[in-house]
Structure formats: C-alpha cells, structure tokens
Amino acid sequence: MTQSFAERRARLMGPNVPTFYETPVHLVRGEGAWLWDASGKRYLDCYNNVAHVGHCHPHVVQAIATQAATLNTHTRYYHDLVLDYIERLTATLNHGISQAIMVCTGSEANDLALRMAQAVTGKTGIIATDNTYHGNTAAVSQLSTRRPPIGGRAPNVRLVPAPDVLRPLGGSLAAQPQAFADNVAAAIAELEAAGFGFSGIMLCPVFANEGLLPPEKGFLDPTVAVVRRDGGLILCDEVQPGFGRVGSHFWGHDALGFAPDVVTIGKPMANGHPVAACLARPDVMAAFREAFGYFNTFGGNPVSAAACLATLDVIEGEGLQSRAAETSAYLMDRLRALRHPLIADVRTAGMFFGVEFVQGDLPATAFVAELVEDMVARGFILNRIGRGANTLKMRPPMVFGIAEADLLADALQAALSTR
Ligand SMILES: Cc1ncc(COP(=O)(O)O)c(C=O)c1O
C-alpha cells in the first residue's frame, strides 16, 4: 500500500505539524509571484512575504551560490560582507539605530529585543497585545497568544487589548489611539505594583498578526509618550511591515512616525534564506553586550550576508517599494469594488491586504475558511487573520503587479459570486 504524504509526514515529524489548508499544498517550484505543485498545477502567490523580491530571484540565487562556492564559516572570524550589510541596512533607519546583532530567525531577534529591554532598564515587566505572535522561543512565546503557555502566562507579561478596525478600543476610531495608550499605562502600573517594573512593549507597527491596522501617522504617539514617561523601551517588530512593504516608507514605524529603541527583522530580509537581526542604538547595544555574553554560530554568516545584500540590491534596483505603493492603490480599488453582503471592511498597509467578513454581529469565520479553500482550489494562495479568523489575508511577494492584482480580484469576485 502506498503511504500517503500526510501519513509519512506525521510518522517522521509527529502529530499536529502545522500546514495550511484542508488539502495541504505540495509545492515543488517557484518563480516570481508564481508557485507550482507536484502535479504541475500553477498558483498565484498572494500570501508569501518571505519570497519578498519574488520566488527564486536570479540575483539572490546567484549571490548565494557564488558565496557558498567561495567561503562559508561560523561568525567568529572577520568577514566584510556582514559589515557591508549592516552599514547599508542601518542607513535606511533613522532614530540613531546603527548597530545590529545578526541571528537566524525572527523569534531569536525578538528574544534578543526582550533582553535588550531588560539590560537597559534592569526590569523584566513586558507588554504586548492580546492577539499576536512574535515567535517561538520560550521567552517570546509568552507574548504569543495562539496557545496558552503550559503553567500559565509568566507573571511579568501583560497583554493589552489589540486595536481593531471594526470594534475600536474606546468606542471609535478617533478614540482608539488614546484608549490603547491608557491600557498600556494601566498594564505598566500593574507591572510596577507586582514588583517586576517595566522594561518595554513589543509591537508590530501595522498590527499584522492582530488582523492588520492600516498605518496612520500618529496612531502610536500617545502610547509612545506613556512608554517614555515610564522609562521602558519600544521594541518594534518589523518582521512583516519592513523592507518597503508598506509602500509609503521603507519601515512601518516611519509610516506611523514614531522612534523605536529596537527594531527586529526576519522573514523577507534574504528572500527565504534563514537570517534575521535585532537592530539598536549604540547605547542600547552597549547595555546588552555588558549584560549578556552572546554569539550566534550561523547568524550573519558570509552566505547569509550575501543573500541579504542581494535582496537589498533587488528592492532598490527594481524600485519595489514604489511599485508596492502603486500596486497597493490599484488592488485596493479592485477589492473595494468586490460585491458580497458579508464584506464589512477592506483595508491595506501597502502590499498587505485584509478583507473582513461579518455575519450580523459575528465574525464570518466558517465563510472565510471556505472562501480560502475555494481560492486555493482556483489556484490562488492566500489565507486569513484576525481574532475571529474572518479576515482574508493577502500579502504577496513585492513583484506582484497590476496584472496579478487583476487575476486575484477577478477570481475573488468569481468565488464570492458562488456563495
Ligand atoms: C510579527 C512576527 N514576528 C516574529 C515572527 C517569528 O519569526 P520566525 O518564524 O522567523 O521565528 C513572526 C512569524 O510569523 C511574525 O509574524
């Protein structure tokens, strides 16, 4: 009897290893914004931010291959490329952030950010939102709300209500920035009273995992004022919005107009090669280096650095940030024109789109689950987010253009028209 792929995977990897979709997709090849499965079926990738400059971009592939054929070592020798990269990357950052620790995953970068906040403040209290994901290390998973930690959440962690477009904190979109800040202030007071003190807040500037909040200049100003008043650090998780995805700016925090103390990056930075980084001002970095001995065998090795540099080359050379702004505006027009009675909101943060569906007062969770499966069957890779998992999530590679936007919008309207 032929063993199914799912059985083989479970036998070798254990149960409950996440895959997307009821019928998981078995991919074998990618190019630009397109993916192919083992049967030869072609999909338009409307979801994957890791392949930021397009699947298998030849410039990145060549850079990896050339460096792998020249030298790859661990990171405790001198090598130019990692320095070239940090110099070039930090030139895109404002706010005095000019140094980096290179790691391999966004989770590790966020783990370091938490430790930087501890090193600077000497405190351990930390705040995040109550509907988020920042990674999978023991410390960072305390801030990730997908599953409750065994033994309960650590007492030095406070989760504040995430902002929301349809059910805004404080009762209105206008009141939401202050209401969010008020909740942060209350959480800080609790942490102080409990004896942990306040080390910082970790947040994604577009609240991507929370359900996506369109970047609005000044939205976080009241929160930043509270954090500054109480001596904590702002740990800005740019794993999703960074590298031009928001279109208007290279970084999400610049779109909102606030100054983080620490910036973490990962997924898109080397177009799929596993590398990430925690970026900080020199004073923050010095406090961290003083408090913790730290090295990372693979983080920023010569091949990773070559992949990072090549990805930056493509973002700049192909004008992908401005292309993101153009495609975003075009696709938003098309998404706003979609017709279906359950559509409650259509929103964007550059090349990141959400279409939220509600049924009466309730999230249309099952409806969106079925819509996603239908779209995948039609050859469109996408998914869903939000507290009720009722928001269609589209976050394609940055090479996704007007032609692809039309294909997606036409297919979505066709799928919606059947239900
Ligand atoms: C906002 C955010 N931060 C951090 C991470 C963790 O990154 P990694 O999976 O590379 O550890 C993720 C992963 O989904 C993420 O969405």
The ligand as a Tripos MOL2 file, in Angstrom:
@<TRIPOS>MOLECULE
LIG
   16    16     1     0     0
SMALL
NO_CHARGES

@<TRIPOS>ATOM
      1 C1          5.3940   39.5500   13.5750 C.3       1 LIG1
      2 C2          6.2670   38.3380   13.6780 C.ar      1 LIG1
      3 N1          7.3640   38.3780   14.4470 N.ar      1 LIG1
      4 C3          8.1710   37.3140   14.5780 C.ar      1 LIG1
      5 C4          7.9090   36.1300   13.9500 C.ar      1 LIG1
      6 C5          8.8180   34.9590   14.1370 C.3       1 LIG1
      7 O1          9.6460   34.7830   13.0720 O.3       1 LIG1
      8 P1         10.3460   33.3680   12.7990 P.3       1 LIG1
      9 O2          9.2810   32.4070   12.3890 O.co2     1 LIG1
     10 O3         11.3660   33.6520   11.7430 O.co2     1 LIG1
     11 O4         10.9920   32.9480   14.0920 O.co2     1 LIG1
     12 C6          6.7760   36.0300   13.1220 C.ar      1 LIG1
     13 C7          6.4760   34.7770   12.3940 C.2       1 LIG1
     14 O5          5.4090   34.5440   11.8990 O.2       1 LIG1
     15 C8          5.9430   37.1690   12.9870 C.ar      1 LIG1
     16 O6          4.8400   37.1300   12.2290 O.3       1 LIG1
@<TRIPOS>BOND
     1     1     2 1
     2     2     3 ar
     3     2    15 ar
     4     3     4 ar
     5     4     5 ar
     6     5     6 1
     7     5    12 ar
     8     6     7 1
     9     7     8 1
    10     8     9 2
    11     8    10 1
    12     8    11 1
    13    12    13 1
    14    12    15 ar
    15    13    14 2
    16    15    16 1
@<TRIPOS>SUBSTRUCTURE
     1 LIG1         1 GROUP 0 **** ****
